[in-house]
């Protein structure tokens, strides 16, 4: 088992229409306004940027994001990630009742030296940290969508 390889999946049930949710998710430069752990986003061009995140554990992750797929009709946003973590992340949004079901999937390899060194003893903490970050993201996005 490679302790520096992670697969994550989160499901968010949001009481907002699919187009509104998709629009919010594609505007990465606005993530810091509604997602507390997304500390900074710098757009490099229309298809990519640099994002810095920090959750409960005392470290930042800085990653480049390059758009790989933007398909509003299919409800898919997918990026390739580089930097402290390398791999991919994908949002898929679908109608569910009067709201939207959002699926977040991510498959990455950790490249940050400190986290690689702590891979075995820290794995459970890293996974829990990610779970807390995703919960806060769902709450933040729901509040953002209510305010729009």
ROSE-4610 file (N, C-alpha, C; in Angstrom, 1 decimal, always signed):
// ROSE-4610
residu = [X/X/X/X/X/X/X/X/X/X/X/X/X/X/X/X/X/X/X/X/X/X/X/X/X/X/X/X/X/X/X/X/X/X/X/X/X/X/X/X/X/X/X/X/X/X/X/X/X/X/X/X/X/X/X/X/X/X/X/X/X/X/X/X/X/X/X/X/X/X/X/X/X/X/X/X/X/X/X/X/X/X/X/X/X/X/X/X/X/X/X/X/X/X/X/X/X/X/X/X/X/X/X/X/X/X/X/X/X/X/X/X/X/X/X/X/X/X/X/X/X/X/X/X/X/X/X/X/X/X/X/X/X/X/X/X/X/X/X/X/X/X/X/X/X/X/X/X/X/X/X/X/X/X/X/X/X/X/X/X/X/X/X/X/X/X/X/X/X/X/X/X/X/X/X/X/X/X/X/X/X/X/X/X/X/X/X/X/X/X/X/X/X/X/X/X/X/X/X/X/X/X/X/X/X/X/X/X/X/X/X/X/X/X/X/X/X/X/X/X/X/X/X/X/X/X/X/X/X/X/X/X/X/X/X/X/X/X/X/X/X/X/X/X/X/X/X/X/X/X/X/X/X/X/X/X/X/X/X/X/X/X/X/X/X/X/X/X/X/X/X/X/X/X/X/X/X/X/X/X/X/X/X/X/X/X/X/X/X/X/X/X/X/X/X/X/X/X/X/X/X/X/X/X/X/X/X/X/X/X/X/X/X/X/X/X/X/X/X/X/X/X/X/X/X/X/X/X/X/X/X/X/X/X/X/X/X/X/X/X/X/X/X/X/X/X/X/X/X/X/X/X/X/X/X/X/X/X/X/X/X/X/X/X/X/X/X/X/X/X/X/X/X/X/X/X/X/X/X/X/X/X/X/X/X/X/X/X/X/X/X/X/X/X/X/X/X/X/X/X/X/X/X/X/X/X/X/X/X/X/X/X/X/X/X/X/X/X/X/X/X/X/X/X/X/X/X/X/X/X/X/X/X/X/X/X/X/X/X/X/X/X/X/X]
num = [1/1/1/2/2/2/3/3/3/4/4/4/5/5/5/6/6/6/7/7/7/8/8/8/9/9/9/10/10/10/11/11/11/12/12/12/13/13/13/14/14/14/15/15/15/16/16/16/17/17/17/18/18/18/19/19/19/20/20/20/21/21/21/22/22/22/23/23/23/24/24/24/25/25/25/26/26/26/27/27/27/28/28/28/29/29/29/30/30/30/31/31/31/32/32/32/33/33/33/34/34/34/35/35/35/36/36/36/37/37/37/38/38/38/39/39/39/40/40/40/41/41/41/42/42/42/43/43/43/44/44/44/45/45/45/46/46/46/47/47/47/48/48/48/49/49/49/50/50/50/51/51/51/52/52/52/53/53/53/54/54/54/55/55/55/56/56/56/57/57/57/58/58/58/59/59/59/60/60/60/61/61/61/62/62/62/63/63/63/64/64/64/65/65/65/66/66/66/67/67/67/68/68/68/69/69/69/70/70/70/71/71/71/72/72/72/73/73/73/74/74/74/75/75/75/76/76/76/77/77/77/78/78/78/79/79/79/80/80/80/81/81/81/82/82/82/83/83/83/84/84/84/85/85/85/86/86/86/87/87/87/88/88/88/89/89/89/90/90/90/91/91/91/92/92/92/93/93/93/94/94/94/95/95/95/96/96/96/97/97/97/98/98/98/99/99/99/100/100/100/101/101/101/102/102/102/103/103/103/104/104/104/105/105/105/106/106/106/107/107/107/108/108/108/109/109/109/110/110/110/111/111/111/112/112/112/113/113/113/114/114/114/115/115/115/116/116/116/117/117/117/118/118/118/119/119/119/120/120/120/121/121/121/122/122/122/123/123/123/124/124/124/125/125/125/126/126/126/127/127/127/128/128/128/129/129/129/130/130/130/131/131/131/132/132/132/133/133/133/134/134/134/135/135/135/136/136/136/137/137/137/138/138/138/139/139/139/140/140/140/141/141/141/142/142/142/143/143/143/144/144/144/145/145/145/146/146/146/147/147/147/148/148/148]
x = [+0.8/+0.0/+0.9/+0.6/+1.3/+0.6/+1.2/+0.6/+0.5/+1.1/+1.1/+0.0/-0.7/-1.8/-3.1/-4.0/-5.3/-6.4/-7.5/-8.8/-9.8/-10.5/-11.5/-12.8/-13.9/-15.2/-16.1/-16.8/-17.8/-19.0/-20.2/-21.5/-22.1/-22.5/-23.1/-24.6/-25.5/-26.9/-27.2/-27.5/-27.7/-29.1/-29.7/-31.1/-31.0/-30.4/-30.2/-30.3/-30.7/-30.7/-29.3/-29.3/-28.0/-27.2/-27.8/-27.0/-26.3/-27.0/-26.4/-25.2/-25.4/-24.3/-23.1/-23.4/-22.3/-21.5/-22.3/-21.7/-20.8/-21.2/-20.4/-19.1/-19.3/-18.1/-17.1/-17.5/-16.5/-15.8/-16.3/-15.6/-14.6/-13.5/-12.6/-12.0/-11.9/-11.4/-12.3/-13.6/-14.5/-14.6/-13.9/-13.9/-13.6/-12.5/-12.2/-13.3/-14.3/-15.4/-16.4/-16.5/-17.4/-16.8/-15.6/-15.0/-13.8/-14.0/-13.0/-11.6/-11.5/-10.1/-9.4/-10.1/-9.5/-9.0/-7.7/-7.2/-6.9/-6.5/-6.1/-6.2/-6.7/-6.8/-6.2/-5.3/-4.7/-5.0/-5.8/-6.0/-4.8/-4.3/-3.1/-3.6/-4.8/-5.4/-6.8/-7.6/-9.0/-9.1/-8.1/-8.1/-7.4/-6.8/-6.1/-5.7/-5.1/-4.6/-3.9/-3.6/-2.9/-3.9/-4.0/-4.9/-4.1/-4.3/-3.7/-4.8/-4.7/-5.7/-5.0/-5.8/-5.3/-6.6/-6.6/-7.7/-7.2/-7.6/-7.2/-5.8/-5.2/-3.8/-2.9/-1.7/-0.9/+0.0/-0.6/+0.2/-0.7/-0.1/-0.8/-0.4/-1.4/-1.1/-1.3/-0.3/-0.4/-0.3/-1.3/-1.4/-1.8/-1.3/-1.8/-2.9/-3.9/-5.0/-5.1/-5.2/-5.4/-6.7/-7.6/-8.8/-8.6/-9.2/-9.2/-10.5/-11.6/-12.9/-13.9/-14.6/-15.6/-16.8/-17.8/-19.0/-20.3/-20.8/-22.0/-23.2/-23.3/-24.4/-24.4/-23.2/-23.0/-22.9/-22.7/-22.5/-21.2/-20.1/-18.8/-17.8/-17.0/-15.8/-14.7/-13.6/-12.5/-11.2/-10.2/-8.9/-7.8/-6.7/-5.4/-4.7/-4.2/-3.5/-2.0/-1.3/+0.2/+0.6/+1.9/+2.4/+2.5/+2.0/+2.1/+1.3/+0.3/-0.4/-0.5/-0.4/-0.5/-1.6/-2.4/-3.5/-4.6/-5.8/-7.0/-8.1/-9.0/-10.2/-11.4/-12.6/-13.7/-15.0/-15.7/-17.1/-18.1/-19.1/-20.2/-21.5/-22.3/-23.5/-24.7/-25.7/-26.9/-28.2/-29.3/-30.5/-30.9/-31.4/-32.0/-33.2/-34.4/-35.6/-35.6/-35.8/-35.7/-34.3/-33.4/-32.0/-31.0/-29.8/-28.7/-27.9/-27.5/-26.5/-25.2/-24.2/-22.8/-21.9/-21.2/-20.2/-18.8/-18.0/-16.6/-15.7/-14.9/-13.9/-12.5/-11.6/-10.2/-9.3/-8.3/-7.3/-5.9/-5.1/-3.9/-2.7/-1.5/-0.3/+0.3/+0.6/+1.2/+2.7/+3.1/+4.4/+5.1/+4.4/+5.0/+5.9/+7.2/+8.1/+7.7/+7.2/+6.8/+5.7/+4.7/+3.6/+4.0/+4.9/+5.4/+6.1/+6.9/+7.6/+6.7/+5.5/+4.5/+3.4/+3.6/+2.6/+2.0/+2.7/+2.2/+1.5/+2.2/+1.5/+0.4/+0.5/-0.4/-1.6/-1.6/-2.7/-4.1/-4.4/-5.8/-6.1/-5.1/-5.3/-5.5/-4.7/-4.9/-6.3/-6.7/-8.1/-9.2/-9.0/-10.0/-10.0/-8.8/-8.6/-9.4/-9.2/-9.9/-11.4/-11.9/-13.3/-13.9/-13.2/-13.6/-13.6/-12.6/-12.6/-13.8/-14.1/-15.2/-16.5/-16.7/-18.0/-18.1/-17.0/-17.1/-17.4/-16.8/-17.1/-18.6/-19.2/-20.6/-21.4/-21.1/-21.9/-21.7/-20.4/-20.1/-20.8/-20.8/-21.5/-23.0/-23.6/-25.0/-25.4/-24.6/-24.9/-24.7/-23.6/-23.4/-24.5/-25.0/-26.1/-27.4/-27.6/-28.8/-28.7/-27.5/-27.3/-27.3/-27.2/-27.1/-28.5]
y = [-1.2/+0.0/+1.2/+2.2/+3.5/+4.4/+4.7/+5.6/+7.1/+7.4/+8.8/+8.9/+7.9/+7.9/+8.0/+8.9/+9.1/+9.1/+8.5/+8.7/+9.2/+10.3/+10.9/+11.0/+10.9/+11.1/+11.7/+12.8/+13.5/+13.7/+13.6/+13.9/+15.1/+16.1/+17.3/+17.4/+17.4/+17.6/+19.1/+19.9/+21.3/+21.7/+22.6/+23.1/+24.2/+24.0/+25.1/+24.4/+25.2/+24.6/+24.3/+23.2/+22.8/+23.9/+24.8/+25.9/+26.8/+27.1/+28.0/+27.3/+26.0/+25.3/+25.1/+24.8/+24.6/+25.9/+27.0/+28.4/+28.7/+28.4/+28.7/+27.8/+26.6/+25.7/+26.0/+26.6/+26.9/+28.2/+29.0/+30.2/+30.1/+29.4/+29.1/+30.3/+31.4/+32.6/+33.1/+32.6/+33.0/+32.0/+30.9/+29.9/+30.5/+31.3/+31.8/+32.6/+33.1/+33.9/+32.9/+31.7/+30.8/+29.5/+29.2/+28.0/+28.4/+28.3/+28.8/+28.3/+27.0/+26.4/+26.7/+27.3/+27.8/+29.2/+29.3/+30.6/+31.6/+31.0/+31.9/+31.2/+32.0/+31.4/+32.5/+32.2/+33.1/+32.5/+33.2/+32.8/+33.1/+32.1/+32.3/+32.6/+32.0/+32.2/+31.7/+31.8/+31.3/+29.8/+29.0/+27.5/+27.0/+27.9/+27.4/+28.5/+28.0/+28.9/+28.1/+28.8/+28.3/+28.5/+27.4/+27.4/+27.0/+27.7/+27.4/+27.1/+25.9/+25.4/+25.1/+25.2/+24.9/+24.5/+23.3/+22.9/+23.0/+22.0/+22.0/+21.8/+20.9/+20.6/+21.7/+21.9/+23.1/+23.0/+22.9/+23.0/+23.5/+24.2/+24.6/+23.6/+23.5/+22.8/+23.8/+23.9/+24.8/+23.9/+24.1/+23.3/+24.1/+23.7/+24.3/+23.5/+24.2/+23.5/+23.9/+22.9/+23.2/+22.5/+23.2/+22.7/+21.6/+20.4/+19.3/+19.1/+19.4/+19.2/+20.2/+21.0/+21.9/+21.6/+20.9/+20.5/+20.8/+22.0/+22.3/+21.4/+21.0/+20.1/+18.8/+18.2/+17.0/+17.3/+18.5/+18.9/+18.5/+18.5/+18.1/+19.2/+19.3/+20.2/+19.3/+19.2/+18.3/+19.1/+19.0/+19.6/+18.6/+19.0/+18.3/+19.1/+18.4/+19.1/+18.8/+19.8/+19.7/+20.4/+20.3/+21.0/+20.0/+20.5/+19.7/+18.3/+18.3/+17.1/+17.0/+15.9/+15.7/+14.7/+14.9/+14.0/+14.8/+14.4/+15.1/+15.2/+16.2/+16.4/+16.6/+16.2/+16.3/+16.6/+17.6/+17.9/+17.4/+16.7/+16.3/+16.8/+17.6/+18.1/+17.5/+17.1/+16.5/+17.0/+17.1/+17.4/+16.3/+16.7/+15.8/+16.4/+16.0/+16.7/+18.1/+19.0/+20.4/+21.1/+20.2/+20.7/+20.1/+20.0/+19.4/+18.5/+17.4/+16.5/+16.7/+17.0/+17.3/+16.1/+15.6/+14.5/+15.1/+15.0/+15.4/+14.2/+14.0/+12.9/+13.5/+12.8/+13.3/+12.1/+12.0/+11.0/+11.6/+11.6/+12.3/+11.5/+12.0/+11.5/+12.7/+12.6/+13.6/+13.8/+15.1/+15.4/+16.2/+16.9/+17.7/+16.9/+17.2/+16.4/+16.1/+17.0/+16.8/+15.8/+15.9/+15.0/+13.6/+13.5/+12.2/+11.5/+12.3/+11.7/+11.2/+11.9/+11.5/+10.6/+10.0/+9.3/+8.2/+7.3/+6.2/+6.7/+7.4/+7.8/+8.8/+9.6/+10.7/+10.4/+9.3/+9.0/+9.2/+8.6/+8.8/+10.3/+11.0/+12.4/+13.2/+12.9/+13.6/+13.3/+12.1/+11.8/+12.5/+12.5/+13.2/+14.7/+15.3/+16.7/+17.0/+16.1/+16.3/+16.3/+15.3/+15.2/+16.5/+17.0/+18.3/+19.4/+19.5/+20.5/+20.4/+19.2/+19.1/+19.4/+19.1/+19.4/+20.9/+21.6/+23.1/+23.7/+23.1/+23.5/+23.4/+22.3/+22.1/+23.1/+23.3/+24.4/+25.8/+26.1/+27.4/+27.6/+26.6/+26.7/+26.9/+26.1/+26.2/+27.6/+28.2/+29.5/+30.6/+30.4/+31.3/+31.3/+30.1/+29.9/+30.6/+30.5/+31.1/+32.6/+33.2/+34.6/+35.2/+34.4/+34.9/+35.2]
z = [+0.0/+0.0/+0.0/-0.9/-0.9/+0.0/+1.2/+2.2/+1.8/+0.6/+0.1/-1.0/-1.2/-2.3/-1.6/-2.0/-1.4/-2.5/-2.1/-2.9/-2.0/-2.4/-1.5/-2.3/-1.6/-2.2/-1.2/-1.6/-0.7/-1.5/-0.8/-1.4/-0.6/-1.4/-0.8/-1.4/-0.5/-0.9/-0.6/-1.7/-1.6/-2.0/-1.3/-1.7/-2.6/-3.8/-4.8/-6.2/-7.2/-8.6/-9.1/-9.9/-10.5/-11.2/-12.0/-12.6/-11.6/-10.5/-9.5/-8.8/-8.5/-7.9/-8.8/-10.0/-11.0/-11.2/-11.3/-11.5/-10.3/-9.1/-7.9/-7.9/-8.3/-8.3/-9.3/-10.5/-11.5/-11.2/-10.3/-10.0/-8.8/-9.1/-8.0/-7.3/-8.0/-7.3/-6.2/-6.2/-5.1/-4.0/-4.1/-3.0/-1.6/-1.5/-0.2/+0.5/-0.3/+0.3/+1.0/+0.6/+1.2/+1.8/+1.5/+2.0/+2.9/+4.2/+5.2/+5.0/+4.6/+4.5/+3.2/+2.2/+1.0/+1.3/+1.6/+2.1/+1.0/-0.2/-1.3/-2.6/-3.6/-5.0/-5.9/-6.8/-7.7/-9.1/-9.9/-11.3/-12.1/-12.8/-13.7/-15.1/-15.5/-16.8/-16.7/-17.7/-17.6/-17.3/-17.5/-17.3/-16.1/-15.3/-14.2/-13.2/-12.1/-11.1/-10.0/-8.9/-7.7/-6.6/-5.8/-4.6/-3.4/-2.3/-1.0/+0.0/+0.6/+1.6/+2.9/+3.9/+5.3/+6.1/+6.7/+7.5/+9.0/+9.8/+11.2/+11.5/+10.7/+11.0/+10.5/+11.2/+11.0/+9.8/+8.6/+7.4/+6.3/+5.3/+4.1/+3.0/+2.1/+0.8/-0.3/-1.1/-2.3/-3.5/-4.4/-5.6/-6.8/-7.9/-9.2/-9.6/-10.3/-10.8/-12.3/-13.2/-14.6/-15.0/-15.6/-16.1/-17.1/-16.9/-17.8/-18.5/-17.8/-18.4/-17.7/-18.5/-18.1/-19.0/-18.4/-19.2/-18.5/-18.6/-17.9/-18.2/-19.5/-19.8/-19.1/-18.8/-18.1/-16.6/-16.2/-14.8/-14.2/-15.1/-14.7/-14.8/-13.7/-13.7/-13.2/-14.0/-13.5/-13.8/-12.8/-12.9/-12.7/-13.2/-12.9/-11.8/-10.8/-9.7/-9.7/-9.4/-9.2/-8.0/-7.6/-6.4/-5.2/-4.1/-2.9/-3.0/-3.8/-4.1/-5.6/-6.2/-7.7/-8.0/-9.0/-9.3/-10.0/-9.6/-10.2/-9.2/-9.5/-8.7/-9.6/-9.3/-10.1/-9.3/-9.7/-9.2/-10.3/-9.8/-10.7/-10.0/-10.7/-10.1/-10.9/-10.1/-10.7/-9.9/-10.6/-10.0/-9.0/-7.9/-6.9/-6.2/-6.6/-6.1/-6.6/-5.7/-6.0/-5.8/-5.4/-5.2/-6.1/-5.5/-6.3/-5.4/-6.0/-5.4/-6.0/-5.2/-5.7/-5.2/-6.2/-5.9/-6.1/-5.1/-5.2/-5.1/-6.1/-6.2/-6.4/-5.7/-5.8/-5.7/-6.5/-6.4/-6.6/-5.5/-5.5/-4.8/-5.1/-4.4/-3.7/-2.5/-1.7/-2.1/-2.4/-2.8/-1.7/-0.8/+0.2/+1.1/+1.2/+2.0/+3.4/+4.1/+5.5/+5.6/+4.8/+4.8/+4.3/+3.4/+2.9/+4.1/+4.8/+6.0/+7.0/+7.2/+8.2/+7.7/+6.5/+5.8/+6.7/+7.3/+8.0/+9.3/+10.2/+11.4/+11.3/+10.2/+10.0/+9.1/+8.5/+7.5/+8.0/+9.2/+9.7/+10.0/+10.5/+10.7/+9.4/+8.4/+7.1/+6.5/+6.6/+6.1/+6.9/+8.2/+9.0/+8.7/+8.5/+8.2/+6.9/+5.9/+4.6/+4.8/+5.6/+5.9/+6.5/+7.5/+8.1/+7.1/+6.3/+5.3/+4.3/+3.9/+3.0/+3.6/+4.9/+5.6/+5.7/+6.0/+6.0/+4.7/+3.6/+2.3/+1.9/+2.3/+2.0/+2.7/+4.0/+4.8/+4.2/+3.8/+3.3/+1.9/+1.1/-0.2/-0.1/+0.8/+1.1/+1.5/+2.4/+2.9/+1.8/+1.0/-0.1/-1.1/-1.4/-2.4/-1.9/-0.6/+0.0/-0.1/+0.0/+0.0/-1.4/-2.4/-3.8/-4.3]
